[in-house]
Amino acid sequence: MFKKTAFLLLFALLQFFTSPLFAQNLKNRTEEMYPFGTVIIAKEPLPDKVYASQKDKIIVSVVYFEKGTSNIVMSSVGTGFVSKIPGIILTVRHLLVETVTAYDYVFMGTIVTDSARINFPLFLIAKGEAGTFKDLMVLKTDVETLVKARTDSDIVRPNPYSLLLRTSEFADAKVDGKKVYISGFAPTVSEYFNKNNQPTSVYVDLINFTFTAEITAPVIDMPINKLGIRKLFRLIDSAESGFSGGKVMNDNGQVIGMTIAASVARNFVYAISSKDIDQFLKDNKIK
């Protein structure tokens, strides 16, 4: 009798808790993203401040044209985020392929919402100088876009441009076993053969994800540190190629670095420290 009663009690408890527990499992793990609808953006629930902070990122593109024409030749795509200043975007310098001197190029930012992808112009104001490994680039929005960002917003009609006013807070980090978070967008492109049997690129997917990681070492006394970067963080986990320029956050959503590279097997990710980013902004008088 006791076993039967205990079983019925357990069954009743499972019926009561199953749905709420399942719902909690998806808390801070999903977003509404055009054109996919609901997507999972993390392996596990993110801390509230990280979940809010990872939303404040944009796609940064450099589009190359044949000189004097509107014919697009190629593009490079990465991630960017707002610095300490509204409308000032941080990303990586290696998006700009300056060796391609035969082409003109323009910068573009893209905000991804639940119902659209919104493009706006960006303009270069600072980049890491040649001969260094300062893989940093600073872009700014135009006045018209900033005016749009300052337009009133509410729950019913959120203003997507307001993302450009949500500035980042920087923080230092160290090897202490605490979790950090690598966030970015990663476009996926593949090829197929068209009707003329020519290989043609096709846009497959746009990944929006935040990986949980851990700092395994500070890189502070290697040849790279003599080329303009005082400290890199080596993180253990994954990142996609489009994550370059994306923020790396602590559990308070503060920026402790920016993704610039990954190991060959993508088991390790390298991030420029927030102190280097801050110094770069100061050196270029961006306040």
RAGI-V7861 format. One record per pair of residues at least 12 apart in sequence whose C-alpha atoms are under 10 Angstrom apart, sorted by the first residue. I is the first residue (numbers start at 1). J is the second residue. Records with the same first field share a line. If there is no record, write none. Layout:
# RAGI-V7861
I: J ; J
This chain:
# RAGI-V7861
24: 45
25: 44 ; 45
26: 40 ; 41 ; 42 ; 43 ; 44 ; 45 ; 46
27: 44 ; 45 ; 46 ; 47 ; 48 ; 51
28: 40 ; 41 ; 42 ; 44 ; 45 ; 46 ; 47 ; 48 ; 49 ; 50 ; 51 ; 52
29: 41 ; 42 ; 43 ; 44 ; 45 ; 46 ; 47 ; 51 ; 209 ; 210
30: 42 ; 45 ; 46 ; 51 ; 209
31: 51 ; 55 ; 113 ; 114 ; 208
32: 112 ; 113 ; 114 ; 115
33: 112 ; 113 ; 114 ; 115 ; 116 ; 117 ; 206 ; 208
34: 112 ; 113 ; 114 ; 115 ; 116 ; 117 ; 206
35: 112 ; 113 ; 114 ; 115 ; 116 ; 117 ; 206
36: 114 ; 115 ; 205 ; 206
37: 114 ; 115
38: 114
39: 207 ; 208 ; 209
40: 207 ; 208 ; 209 ; 210
41: 54 ; 183 ; 207 ; 208 ; 209 ; 210 ; 211
42: 181 ; 183 ; 208 ; 209 ; 210 ; 211 ; 212
43: 209 ; 210 ; 211 ; 212
44: 210 ; 211 ; 212
46: 181 ; 210 ; 211 ; 212 ; 251 ; 253
47: 250 ; 251 ; 252 ; 253
48: 251 ; 252 ; 253
49: 249 ; 250 ; 251 ; 252 ; 253 ; 254
50: 180 ; 181 ; 183 ; 210 ; 248 ; 249 ; 250 ; 251 ; 252 ; 253 ; 254 ; 255
51: 181 ; 210 ; 251 ; 252 ; 253
52: 252 ; 253
53: 81 ; 166 ; 167 ; 168 ; 169 ; 183 ; 247 ; 249 ; 251 ; 252 ; 253 ; 254 ; 255
54: 81 ; 181 ; 182 ; 183 ; 184 ; 208 ; 209 ; 210 ; 246 ; 247 ; 248 ; 249 ; 253 ; 254
55: 81 ; 111 ; 112 ; 113 ; 163 ; 183 ; 184 ; 208 ; 210
56: 80 ; 81 ; 82 ; 111 ; 162 ; 163 ; 164 ; 165 ; 166 ; 167 ; 168 ; 183 ; 247
57: 79 ; 80 ; 81 ; 82 ; 89 ; 90 ; 109 ; 110 ; 111 ; 112 ; 163 ; 164 ; 166 ; 183 ; 184 ; 185 ; 208 ; 245 ; 246 ; 247
58: 78 ; 79 ; 80 ; 81 ; 82 ; 89 ; 91 ; 108 ; 109 ; 110 ; 111 ; 112 ; 118 ; 119 ; 163 ; 164 ; 184 ; 185 ; 245 ; 246
59: 77 ; 78 ; 79 ; 80 ; 81 ; 91 ; 108 ; 109 ; 110 ; 111 ; 112 ; 117 ; 119 ; 184 ; 185 ; 186 ; 187 ; 242 ; 243 ; 245 ; 246
60: 76 ; 77 ; 78 ; 79 ; 80 ; 81 ; 89 ; 90 ; 91 ; 92 ; 95 ; 107 ; 108 ; 109 ; 110 ; 111 ; 119 ; 120 ; 121 ; 122 ; 139 ; 185 ; 242 ; 244 ; 245 ; 246
61: 75 ; 76 ; 77 ; 78 ; 79 ; 80 ; 95 ; 96 ; 105 ; 106 ; 107 ; 108 ; 109 ; 110 ; 119 ; 121 ; 122
62: 74 ; 75 ; 76 ; 77 ; 78 ; 95 ; 96 ; 97 ; 105 ; 106 ; 107 ; 108 ; 109 ; 122
63: 75 ; 76 ; 77 ; 95 ; 96 ; 103 ; 104 ; 105 ; 106 ; 107 ; 108
64: 76 ; 96 ; 97 ; 100 ; 102 ; 103 ; 104 ; 105 ; 106 ; 107
65: 102 ; 103 ; 104 ; 105 ; 106
66: 102 ; 103 ; 104 ; 105
67: 101 ; 102 ; 103 ; 104 ; 105
68: 103 ; 104
69: 103 ; 104
70: 104
72: 103 ; 104 ; 105
73: 103 ; 104 ; 105
74: 103 ; 105
75: 95 ; 96 ; 97 ; 105 ; 106 ; 107
76: 94 ; 95 ; 96 ; 97 ; 107 ; 242
77: 95 ; 96 ; 107 ; 108 ; 109 ; 185 ; 186 ; 187 ; 241 ; 242 ; 243 ; 244 ; 245
78: 91 ; 92 ; 94 ; 95 ; 109 ; 184 ; 185 ; 186 ; 187 ; 240 ; 241 ; 242 ; 243 ; 244 ; 245 ; 246
79: 91 ; 92 ; 95 ; 109 ; 110 ; 183 ; 184 ; 185 ; 186 ; 241 ; 242 ; 243 ; 244 ; 245 ; 246 ; 247 ; 258 ; 259
80: 92 ; 109 ; 110 ; 137 ; 138 ; 139 ; 184 ; 185 ; 243 ; 244 ; 245 ; 246 ; 247 ; 258 ; 259
81: 138 ; 163 ; 164 ; 166 ; 167 ; 168 ; 184 ; 245 ; 246 ; 247 ; 255 ; 258
82: 138 ; 139 ; 140 ; 163 ; 164 ; 165 ; 166 ; 167 ; 168 ; 169 ; 247
83: 138 ; 139 ; 164 ; 165 ; 166 ; 167 ; 168 ; 169 ; 170 ; 255 ; 277 ; 278 ; 281 ; 286 ; 287
84: 165 ; 166 ; 167 ; 168 ; 169 ; 170 ; 278 ; 281 ; 286 ; 287
85: 140 ; 164 ; 165 ; 166 ; 167 ; 168 ; 286 ; 287
86: 140 ; 141 ; 146 ; 149 ; 162 ; 163 ; 164 ; 165 ; 166 ; 167 ; 168
87: 122 ; 139 ; 140 ; 141 ; 142 ; 143 ; 145 ; 146 ; 149 ; 161 ; 162 ; 163 ; 164 ; 165 ; 166 ; 167
88: 122 ; 123 ; 124 ; 125 ; 138 ; 139 ; 140 ; 141 ; 142 ; 164 ; 165 ; 167 ; 286 ; 287
89: 109 ; 122 ; 123 ; 124 ; 125 ; 137 ; 138 ; 139 ; 140 ; 141 ; 164 ; 167 ; 245
90: 126 ; 127 ; 136 ; 137 ; 138 ; 139 ; 140 ; 245 ; 246 ; 247 ; 258 ; 277 ; 281
91: 127 ; 135 ; 136 ; 137 ; 138 ; 139 ; 243 ; 244 ; 245 ; 246 ; 247 ; 258 ; 259 ; 260
92: 127 ; 128 ; 134 ; 135 ; 136 ; 137 ; 138 ; 243 ; 244 ; 245 ; 246 ; 258 ; 259 ; 260 ; 261 ; 272
93: 126 ; 127 ; 128 ; 129 ; 133 ; 134 ; 135 ; 136 ; 137 ; 138 ; 244 ; 245 ; 260
94: 127 ; 128 ; 133 ; 134 ; 135 ; 136 ; 137 ; 244 ; 245 ; 260
95: 107 ; 135 ; 136 ; 137 ; 242 ; 244 ; 245
96: 127 ; 137
106: 121 ; 122 ; 123 ; 124
107: 120 ; 121 ; 122 ; 123 ; 124 ; 139 ; 140 ; 141
108: 120 ; 121 ; 122 ; 123 ; 139 ; 141
109: 121 ; 122 ; 123 ; 139 ; 140 ; 141
110: 122 ; 161
111: 160 ; 161 ; 163 ; 164
112: 160 ; 185 ; 208
113: 159 ; 160
114: 160
116: 160
117: 160
118: 160 ; 161
119: 145
120: 141 ; 142 ; 144 ; 145 ; 161
121: 139 ; 140 ; 141 ; 142 ; 144 ; 145
122: 138 ; 139 ; 140 ; 141 ; 142 ; 145
123: 138 ; 139 ; 140 ; 141 ; 142
124: 137 ; 138 ; 139 ; 140 ; 141
125: 137 ; 138 ; 139 ; 140 ; 284 ; 286
126: 138 ; 139 ; 140 ; 280 ; 281 ; 283 ; 284 ; 285 ; 286
127: 139 ; 280 ; 284
128: 228 ; 280 ; 284
129: 228
131: 227 ; 228
132: 224 ; 225 ; 226 ; 227 ; 228 ; 229
133: 224 ; 225 ; 226 ; 227 ; 228 ; 229
134: 224 ; 225 ; 227 ; 228 ; 229 ; 230 ; 272 ; 276 ; 277 ; 280
135: 228 ; 229 ; 244 ; 245 ; 258 ; 259 ; 260 ; 261 ; 272 ; 277
136: 245 ; 258 ; 260 ; 272 ; 276 ; 277 ; 280 ; 281
137: 245 ; 277 ; 280 ; 281
138: 280 ; 281 ; 284 ; 286
140: 164
141: 164
145: 161 ; 162 ; 164
146: 161 ; 162 ; 164 ; 165
147: 161 ; 162
148: 160 ; 161 ; 162 ; 164
149: 161 ; 162 ; 163 ; 164 ; 165 ; 166
150: 162 ; 163 ; 164 ; 165
168: 247 ; 253 ; 254 ; 255
169: 249 ; 252 ; 253 ; 254 ; 255 ; 256 ; 274
170: 249 ; 250 ; 253 ; 254 ; 255 ; 256 ; 257 ; 273 ; 274 ; 275 ; 277 ; 278
171: 249 ; 250 ; 252 ; 253 ; 254 ; 255 ; 256 ; 257 ; 273 ; 274 ; 275
172: 250 ; 254 ; 255 ; 256 ; 257 ; 273 ; 274 ; 275
173: 215 ; 218 ; 233 ; 249 ; 250 ; 255 ; 256 ; 257 ; 273 ; 274 ; 275
174: 214 ; 215 ; 216 ; 217 ; 218 ; 233 ; 256
175: 214 ; 215 ; 216 ; 217 ; 218 ; 233 ; 234 ; 235
176: 214 ; 215 ; 216 ; 217
177: 213 ; 214 ; 215 ; 216
178: 213 ; 214 ; 215 ; 250 ; 251
179: 212 ; 213 ; 214 ; 215 ; 249 ; 250 ; 251
180: 210 ; 211 ; 212 ; 213 ; 214 ; 215 ; 235 ; 236 ; 248 ; 249 ; 250 ; 251 ; 252 ; 253 ; 254 ; 255 ; 256 ; 257
181: 209 ; 210 ; 211 ; 212 ; 213 ; 214 ; 235 ; 237 ; 247 ; 248 ; 249 ; 250 ; 251 ; 253 ; 254 ; 255 ; 256
182: 209 ; 210 ; 211 ; 212 ; 213 ; 214 ; 235 ; 237 ; 238 ; 239 ; 243 ; 246 ; 247 ; 248 ; 249 ; 250 ; 255 ; 257 ; 258 ; 259 ; 269 ; 271
183: 208 ; 209 ; 210 ; 211 ; 212 ; 239 ; 240 ; 243 ; 244 ; 245 ; 246 ; 247 ; 248 ; 249 ; 258 ; 259
184: 207 ; 208 ; 209 ; 210 ; 211 ; 239 ; 240 ; 241 ; 242 ; 243 ; 244 ; 245 ; 246 ; 247 ; 248 ; 259
185: 206 ; 207 ; 208 ; 209 ; 210 ; 239 ; 240 ; 241 ; 242 ; 243 ; 244 ; 245 ; 246
186: 205 ; 206 ; 207 ; 208 ; 209 ; 239 ; 240 ; 241 ; 242 ; 243 ; 244
187: 203 ; 204 ; 205 ; 206 ; 207 ; 208 ; 240 ; 241 ; 242 ; 243
188: 202 ; 203 ; 204 ; 205 ; 206 ; 207 ; 240 ; 241 ; 242
189: 201 ; 202 ; 203 ; 204 ; 205 ; 206
190: 202 ; 203 ; 204 ; 205
191: 203 ; 204
206: 242
207: 240 ; 242 ; 243
208: 240 ; 242 ; 243
209: 239 ; 240 ; 243
210: 238 ; 239 ; 243 ; 246 ; 247 ; 248 ; 249
211: 237 ; 238 ; 239 ; 248
212: 235 ; 236 ; 237 ; 238 ; 248 ; 249 ; 250
213: 234 ; 235 ; 236 ; 237 ; 238 ; 239 ; 248 ; 249 ; 250 ; 268 ; 269
214: 233 ; 234 ; 235 ; 236 ; 237 ; 250 ; 268 ; 269
215: 233 ; 234 ; 235 ; 236 ; 237 ; 268 ; 269 ; 270 ; 271
216: 233 ; 234 ; 235 ; 236 ; 268
217: 232 ; 233 ; 234 ; 235 ; 236 ; 270
218: 230 ; 231 ; 232 ; 233 ; 234 ; 235 ; 270 ; 271 ; 273
219: 231 ; 232 ; 233 ; 234 ; 270 ; 271 ; 272 ; 273
220: 232 ; 233
228: 276 ; 280
229: 272 ; 273 ; 275 ; 276 ; 277 ; 280
230: 272 ; 273 ; 275 ; 276
231: 257 ; 271 ; 272 ; 273 ; 274 ; 275 ; 276
232: 257 ; 258 ; 259 ; 260 ; 269 ; 270 ; 271 ; 272 ; 273 ; 274 ; 275 ; 276
233: 256 ; 257 ; 258 ; 259 ; 268 ; 269 ; 270 ; 271 ; 272 ; 273
234: 261 ; 262 ; 263 ; 268 ; 269 ; 270 ; 271 ; 272
235: 248 ; 259 ; 262 ; 267 ; 268 ; 269 ; 270 ; 271
236: 262 ; 263 ; 266 ; 267 ; 268 ; 269 ; 270
237: 262 ; 266 ; 267 ; 268 ; 269
238: 262 ; 263 ; 265 ; 266 ; 267 ; 268 ; 269
239: 259 ; 261 ; 262 ; 263 ; 266 ; 267 ; 268 ; 269 ; 270
240: 261 ; 262 ; 266 ; 269
241: 259 ; 260 ; 261 ; 262 ; 266
242: 259 ; 260
243: 258 ; 259 ; 260 ; 261 ; 262
244: 258 ; 259 ; 260 ; 261 ; 262 ; 270 ; 271
245: 257 ; 258 ; 259 ; 260 ; 261 ; 271 ; 272
246: 258 ; 259 ; 260 ; 271
247: 259 ; 260 ; 271 ; 272 ; 274
248: 270 ; 271 ; 272 ; 273 ; 274
249: 274
254: 274
255: 273 ; 274 ; 277
256: 271 ; 272 ; 273 ; 274 ; 275 ; 277
257: 270 ; 271 ; 272 ; 273 ; 274 ; 275 ; 276 ; 277
258: 270 ; 271 ; 272 ; 273 ; 274 ; 276 ; 277
259: 271 ; 272 ; 273
260: 272
